[in-house]
Amino acid sequence: MSSLSISAQHTSGTLDSKKVKVINTLDPICKMKTSMSLSDTAFYKNKIYGFCSKSCKTEFKKNPVKYSK
């Protein structure tokens, strides 16, 4: 059983990275700085991961173990 869940999904642009605290400074998929382009998040193993796009989050959800290291 996976502990992956959606913590936020936004369609109106980027999230305010000062209000949303994620554990990663780079998107685990494309390596963009999350502080500059945070648009979505996922909750995995009690941590919030930030992503620059929905497509990066979708890729992360396919194999979170690989990308959460």
ZALUM-103694 format. One line per 5 residues: their letters; for each residue x, y, z of N, C-alpha, C. Coordinates in nm, 4 decimals. Atoms other than C-alpha are relative to their C-alpha. Example, Ala and Ser with C-alpha at 12.3 -4.5 7.8 and 13.67 -1.06 7.14 Angstrom:
BEGIN
AS) 0.0890/-0.1190/0.0000/1.2300/-0.4500/0.7800/0.0900/0.1200/0.0000; -0.0820/-0.1190/-0.0060/1.3670/-0.1060/0.7140/-0.0770/0.1090/0.0730
This chain:
BEGIN
MSSLS) 0.0830/-0.1174/0.0000/0.0000/0.0000/0.0000/0.0878/0.1241/0.0000; -0.0790/-0.1218/0.0118/0.1419/0.3361/-0.1006/-0.0504/0.1063/0.0955; 0.0407/-0.1108/-0.0852/0.1422/0.6368/0.1292/-0.0002/0.1309/-0.0778; 0.0030/-0.1181/0.0852/0.1229/0.8781/-0.1641/-0.1407/0.0559/-0.0056; 0.1297/-0.0645/0.0126/-0.1582/1.1281/-0.1622/0.0191/0.1412/-0.0534
ISAQH) -0.0047/-0.1365/0.0513/-0.2408/1.4614/-0.3169/-0.0187/0.0951/0.1167; 0.0173/-0.0974/-0.1067/-0.1858/1.7499/-0.0790/-0.0505/0.1323/-0.0532; 0.0508/-0.1240/0.0594/-0.2617/2.0345/-0.3175/0.0011/-0.0143/-0.1508; 0.0033/-0.0030/0.1453/-0.3630/2.0787/-0.6749/-0.0567/0.1345/-0.0399; 0.0400/-0.1350/0.0367/-0.3851/2.4204/-0.8318/0.0018/0.0147/-0.1502
TSGTL) 0.0083/-0.0216/0.1432/-0.4913/2.5251/-1.1770/0.0180/0.1468/-0.0352; -0.0086/-0.1438/0.0256/-0.4460/2.8990/-1.1386/0.1432/0.0516/0.0060; -0.1383/-0.0461/0.0009/-0.0678/2.9222/-1.1841/0.0825/-0.0638/0.1081; -0.0919/0.0550/-0.0985/0.2037/2.8778/-0.9267/-0.0495/0.0227/0.1419; 0.0300/-0.0136/-0.1416/0.1709/2.8289/-0.5525/0.0947/0.1026/0.0601
DSKKV) -0.0891/-0.0915/-0.0721/0.3172/3.0803/-0.3094/0.0982/-0.0855/0.0793; -0.0994/0.0862/-0.0635/0.6383/2.9004/-0.2138/0.0350/0.0457/0.1408; -0.0243/-0.0463/-0.1369/0.6631/3.1147/0.1019/-0.1057/-0.0543/0.0953; 0.1069/0.0531/-0.0841/0.3330/2.9717/0.2294/-0.0017/-0.1523/0.0016; -0.0025/0.1456/0.0100/0.3776/2.6104/0.1128/0.1431/-0.0467/0.0243
KVINT) -0.1334/0.0487/-0.0353/0.6730/2.4359/0.2762/0.0198/-0.1403/-0.0550; -0.0326/0.1303/0.0577/0.8134/2.1529/0.0659/0.1413/-0.0385/0.0424; -0.1316/0.0448/-0.0464/1.1163/1.9409/0.1508/0.1074/0.0090/-0.1077; -0.0978/-0.0003/0.1089/1.2810/1.9637/-0.1909/0.0185/0.1402/-0.0581; -0.0281/-0.1289/0.0637/1.4522/2.2673/-0.3429/-0.0044/-0.0113/-0.1517
LDPIC) 0.0093/0.0262/0.1437/1.4535/2.1072/-0.6888/-0.1124/-0.0989/-0.0270; 0.1017/0.0956/0.0437/1.1686/1.9331/-0.8681/0.0719/-0.1332/-0.0214; -0.0713/0.1280/0.0111/1.2667/1.5636/-0.8373/0.0000/-0.0596/-0.1406; 0.0075/0.0536/0.1354/1.1740/1.4985/-1.2010/0.0861/0.0812/-0.0972; -0.0682/-0.0826/0.1015/1.3010/1.7916/-1.4100/0.1125/0.0857/0.0559
KMKTS) -0.1069/-0.0727/-0.0697/1.5349/1.9539/-1.1520/-0.0139/0.1527/-0.0035; 0.0234/-0.1437/-0.0093/1.3788/2.3019/-1.1791/-0.0077/0.0393/0.1475; 0.0093/-0.0481/-0.1375/1.4011/2.5124/-0.8623/-0.1462/0.0165/0.0379; 0.1396/-0.0091/-0.0419/1.0761/2.4731/-0.6748/-0.0321/0.1392/0.0547; 0.0259/-0.1341/-0.0513/1.1160/2.8176/-0.5190/-0.0406/0.0964/-0.1105
MSLSD) 0.0304/-0.0871/0.1125/1.0824/2.9719/-0.8654/-0.1242/-0.0450/-0.0769; 0.1055/0.0504/0.0877/0.8163/2.7495/-1.0202/-0.0916/-0.1030/0.0661; 0.0849/0.0959/-0.0707/0.6128/2.5627/-0.7556/-0.1449/0.0126/-0.0469; 0.1389/-0.0048/0.0455/0.2750/2.4725/-0.9050/-0.0853/-0.1145/0.0524; 0.0766/0.1124/-0.0515/0.1749/2.1437/-0.7407/0.0818/-0.0714/0.1069
TAFYK) -0.0679/0.0747/-0.1051/0.2578/1.9229/-0.4427/-0.0585/-0.1398/0.0121; 0.0475/0.1340/-0.0337/0.2298/1.5612/-0.3332/0.0516/-0.0337/0.1389; -0.0365/0.0430/-0.1340/0.2381/1.4142/0.0171/0.0416/-0.1462/-0.0081; -0.0521/0.1363/0.0039/0.4547/1.1033/0.0464/0.0839/-0.0252/0.1239; -0.0701/0.0384/-0.1228/0.5762/0.9364/0.3670/0.0171/0.1188/0.0947
NKIYG) 0.0052/-0.1124/-0.0942/0.4777/1.2353/0.5819/0.0839/0.1204/-0.0410; -0.0759/-0.1139/0.0518/0.6661/1.4828/0.3606/-0.0738/0.0584/-0.1199; 0.0621/-0.0664/0.1145/0.5421/1.7390/0.1091/0.1076/0.0288/-0.1038; -0.0912/-0.0207/0.1128/0.7200/1.7349/-0.2265/-0.0621/0.1011/-0.0953; 0.0474/-0.1015/0.0920/0.6929/2.0288/-0.4645/0.0391/-0.0311/-0.1437
FCSKS) -0.0219/0.0261/0.1426/0.6694/2.0168/-0.8439/-0.0277/0.1262/-0.0804; 0.0189/-0.1156/0.0879/0.6912/2.2698/-1.1249/-0.1234/-0.0150/-0.0864; 0.1147/0.0228/0.0880/0.4038/2.1091/-1.3162/-0.0739/-0.1268/0.0401; 0.0798/0.1203/-0.0250/0.1291/1.8507/-1.3020/0.0662/-0.1218/-0.0630; -0.0634/0.1145/0.0664/0.3242/1.6319/-1.5465/0.1158/-0.0555/0.0828
CKTEF) -0.1083/0.0489/-0.0870/0.6231/1.6154/-1.3096/-0.0576/-0.0737/0.1205; 0.0645/0.0678/-0.1120/0.3919/1.5264/-1.0218/-0.0524/-0.1372/-0.0437; 0.0510/0.1264/0.0525/0.2301/1.2552/-1.2363/0.1121/-0.1022/-0.0134; -0.1158/0.0893/0.0137/0.5728/1.1074/-1.3132/0.0476/-0.0468/0.1371; -0.0396/0.0344/-0.1366/0.6651/1.1151/-0.9425/-0.0929/-0.1074/0.0573
KKNPV) 0.0985/0.0939/-0.0533/0.3437/0.9290/-0.8541/0.0163/-0.1398/-0.0571; -0.0224/0.1325/0.0597/0.4411/0.6441/-1.0887/0.1030/-0.0807/0.0781; -0.1059/0.0681/-0.0728/0.7490/0.5632/-0.8785/0.0581/0.0930/0.1070; -0.0480/-0.0944/-0.1003/0.7790/0.7798/-0.5661/0.1268/-0.0443/0.0733; -0.1204/0.0487/-0.0677/1.0453/0.5576/-0.4105/0.1253/0.0441/-0.0747
KYSK) -0.1133/-0.0385/0.0832/1.2808/0.6310/-0.6986/0.0340/0.1478/0.0151; -0.0221/-0.1449/0.0005/1.2362/1.0083/-0.6827/0.0076/0.0642/0.1374; 0.0004/-0.0600/-0.1334/1.2077/1.0629/-0.3073/0.1316/-0.0191/0.0751; -0.1304/0.0217/-0.0647/1.5675/0.9651/-0.2336/0.0878/0.1222/-0.0078
